[in-house]
């Protein structure tokens, strides 16, 4: 398990991590969602014993990351963001080296078992330098799993992978997450929603939200934008859609494309569709547009502010 | 201890797939071999071949020491700096390995490789021994080689320490070379210039310990202590530099 209490890390004058606290239990996959530079990697580096925090404490697998760093490192598996590999070694030799550093008994068998877990057994004798990005990611994952750690910390485990590889990696994470504590970072909301039991949203070093994927989804409903495409000119359709009760922020985005948003808690897609057809437009497409992380923060923080205002009243 | 050995084995093996290591071995052997042949030609043509017993230090030992001073920085430059460049430092610093184990392991890997290089050069005194009667002074030869080994240990440790301070391996090599030249020779200069009190500078010069004591067979404890202290200093520098990386 992971327990973080008022953790901060300062680089010079910049606060990379600003007084964050959270917990992750055994058997839980905790998502760490935030844009680049939010403090995800810094937090993970503190939790893996790579660097000490400026203040606050972190307990990982029952040990303090500063005073019992070595004990923490024995019990944590870590996949850094830029998967660090010795490209001039074979997959097997590399993992054997890492297994030896961890004093694993029967290290050769353990390496083979782990390679099988990540589906790389047939590439064991290949040089890492010749592997594709997806394969390298799996080698990194194998390295993190070698010692069957209690806590697994994965920094952007699916970044730069193609869709098929992303699915494979996610399946492995789900499988190993059943009996371990897994913390993974991502900047993709849908990935966090699919994989995690709980999501922490971090921005500018601070945790802006913490919730289950379902609750987070509910809080974000209505915040998503809808894209509507019709054949030919949109003429006065945007204006008419804007007049529907509960539709906000209508914008024309190029030929035949209109984007708009519903008021919180409302879903007027059927009405919009009917209106479009009644106005004699050919409806070609209507879909939700994923919110960018910035928009999500805006939505969540706006909600918090309004919540605070209501509580204050 | 186990971690040190695991890291040392990897580093030692690494040299055999490194073009720089092969280039250095080639450079050392070609220069030494060429000089050795030239020396034999000179001996046989000038003063008659088997007249005098040559000192193996004068034939190849002294030259090898100089070659090592210029070569060792290129063997140590990437030891830590390159791990930083490749990002694998993050891997090593989050593995259950103590910082000093990492640094000693790196040093030991390089030291074993240099021991192998030095061992191969034993072929020159061996040939010389066969060619001259009554043979070379073997105790003197071994004493010189002990000096070379201890000097290499010290210089490699300093090289590892400096490599840990840099992110760029060539910057590390350049600075190491300057430091080694300083320790080998420049630091001893005041001993020749100062009218008195120059002894301390003489003592600090590695070249003085190796050439005046080990090469002449007059070793005392202070020679060994000095070179071992430099080795310890280099390892401590490297360990501190690695710890500093964590705090940045």
Interface residues (C-beta under 8 A of the other chain):
Chain A: X11 X45 X48 X49 X50 X51 X52 X70 X73 X74 X76 X78 X80 X82 X84 X85 X86 X87 X88 X97 X98 X100 X101 X102 X103 X143
Chain B: X2 X3 X6 X7 X10 X14 X17 X86 X87 X88 X89 X90 X91 X92 X93 X94 X95 X96 X97 X98 X246 X247 X248
